[in-house]
Every structure is written in C-alpha cells, then in structure tokens.
C-alpha cells in the first residue's frame, strides 16, 4: 500500500501509523484477518462514526465563512449536499483512497474498492484518524483543503445530488408535510450488507430502494419517490 502518497495528498503525516491503518480497514478485512484483535480495533466503523461528526463541525464552520449572508436553512441544505455518500466517495477518489483500502477477498472480487458506500465511510474514518493522531488543529486544515473547492458553487449546484432535500422541498411545497424514511430489512453478510428503505408521506408509501448503506438506500428511495410525486 502506498500510504506515503496518500499522506502527501492529504498534506498530513501520521505519527501513529496504527490509527491510519485502522482507518483504511474495512469490516471484511477485519473479519478475515484480524479476528485476534479486540472488536474495537478490527475495522474502521468506530472511526467512521467519529469522522462523520468532525466533518459536520468543520464544514459548518467553512460554510459560515464562505456564505456569511445565508440563513440556517440554506446552510443546512448545503451541508447535507456536501456530507453525503456520493460527494464523499468522489472526494475519496480524488485522493486515490481506493488504492490503499484494506478489503477482504470477497469484497475485492466484487469491486469493493469502487463502492461509494465503502469509499465514503473510509474517508470519514480517515478524517477521524487525523483528529485522533493530531487533534482538531491538525484535521481542520486537511478538511478545509479537501472540501473548500466545493463551496464555489451556489446552493442549487450543491443540493443537486441530495435527493432527500429535493424530495422534502417538493413534498412540503405541494402538501405541507415531511416525508419519512423506514428501514424495511437488511440482508447479506456483514461485509456486503444490503439495506432496503421505504419513504412514506402521510402513511402512504412513495417508493422503496436498496443500497449498500442506509444513507445510500434513503437517497435512492428519495430519487425514486420524486418520479412518483412529480
């Protein structure tokens, strides 16, 4: 794995290589090769949880600076358009994160290194790893460097890939209600989960869809629902 190049692209050098390797470790790899380790250290899921929160804070701060005249609703929509699976996966590809992922054999065979759910989750885990290794003052400039170019767009461009926001605006404008999302089922092994989600309005099912993460399934369901309410 060429983690040296990854660190150059990030503009950050890790003092603790262990936390970097954990951030790059998918559950499939941990299940196959790291069974002797404590559960908390076998994969990057816990780091993903932390990285998601850190991204929310840093990107919110950048939005406040870049859009000083925007209200809370506008800012929330733009943040949702940035911190979502599709955008994060594209950002991960821009730093060639797919080249250094640690995946199990089955996940490699099914093209896991290019799955948006895996790429976005790993990027979040990587953000958390930088925070744990160097603190907030270390992670802030990295996130700023990676994400600030996105904020050159206006809110319509930023919201384009956020189907949930688009559907909510459409439904609220027509019927003054908010759609809700419900997890119907999960299937598949731990390293290849499939989530099925249904979106409803006033108890009526608008659409259902699947994805490799709950977030992806919700976005797919919202995209499908927009066709039915148009």
C-alpha angles and dihedrals in degrees: 000000000000098000091153091069090046091056090049091053090049093046089229133105118206121230090194110049090183094070090047092053091048090053089055094048117102121205090251091061093046091050092052103037113014104052091126092063124086112269091250091061102041098085145359100263096107090047090050089057091053095042092055090058093046092051091052091054098045096042091047089055092049091048091052089054098043096043105036094163098049121109127230094266093052092047093049092053093050092048090051090051091053101040098055135108099258096049094043091049091053090048090051090053091050089064092040092244089158089070094063104038117128105222135168120251094257093050091050091052091053094049096257093161089071100041110119092219092056095042094049093046092049092050090053090049090050091053089052091048091056090049093051092045100045109007132239093308088060099046097043097068091044093055091042091052093048100043110028095087088065091065093067086084125082123244094269092058092044093049094046095093095041102090093173092060092045092050093047092052091048095049095043092050093052104033107011092236135112122236118235131212125221129189107229101182147327125223141176133051122310093263094048107036121170118203124201116202132182125205118210139187119200089344093307119121112239099178145324131216143169134234143166089255134028090248092052092048091051092050091048092048091050091050090052092046092055088064091056098047097043 
